[in-house]
């Protein structure tokens, strides 16, 4: 991940959105200036890192892996009970 604040914001949107449950990129919040194209690029990067995966039987829905859940909690400042 670069130091670009827009990319960091997009990464936060993806991780937080998927922390709430599986969804497709178009279902993720689109806060300015985070575009759908940037969300897709971030999803691709997170998939390459092993943090997200496709939901079986769905071409578009994504979910967090265990690694992704750890990243989402760490990035949000939340701690597991």
N, C-alpha and C positions, 0 to 999 in steps of 0.2 A: 504494500500500500504506500502510495506517495504521501507527501506532506500536504497535498492539495486539499484545502478545507471543503471544497464541494464534493470531492470523492469520499472524504471521510464522512460527510453528512449522508451521502448516498449509501455508504456501507452501513451506517447506523440505521437508516430507514429500512434496509433489507433485513438486517439482523433483528431489529425490533419487531418488524412486521411478521417475520417467520417465527419468532419466539411466541407469538400469539396463536400460531397454528399454520398448517400448510396453505399456500395460496400461490396464484400465478402473478407474474410481474404486473399485468394491468390492474390487479386488485390491490397493489401496494400503494400507500399514500404518495402523492406527488407534490411535495413541498418545493416551492421555487427555491433555487434554480435546479433542482434535481429532476432531470428529464427521464422519460421512460427508457431512452437509449442508454443513458448513464446507468440506470438501475440494471439493465440487462448486462452491461459490461461488468458491473460489480458482481452480479450473480455469477457470471462466467468465471470471474477471478476467484470468488468464494468456492465455486464447484471445483476448480483446479486445486484449491487449498484443502479440499475435503470437508468443507464446512456446510455445504448444502448438497442436496441430492433431489432427483426427481421422485415424485410419489409414484410407486408402482401402479401401472394401469392408467396413468395420466401423462399426456404429452407436455403439459404446461405447468402443472402444480408442483411446487417445490416445498421441501421441508428441511429443517436443520438436522444435521447429524449430531452425534454427541459432541464432537469437536466444535461444531457451530453453536451448540447450546452453551458450551463453556465460553466461547468468544462473546456471545450475546450478553451473558451475565457479566463477564469481565468488562466489556465496553460500556455497559449501562451503569456499572457501579453497584449492581445488586449482588447479593451473595446467596448461595443456596442454603436452605434451612438445614 
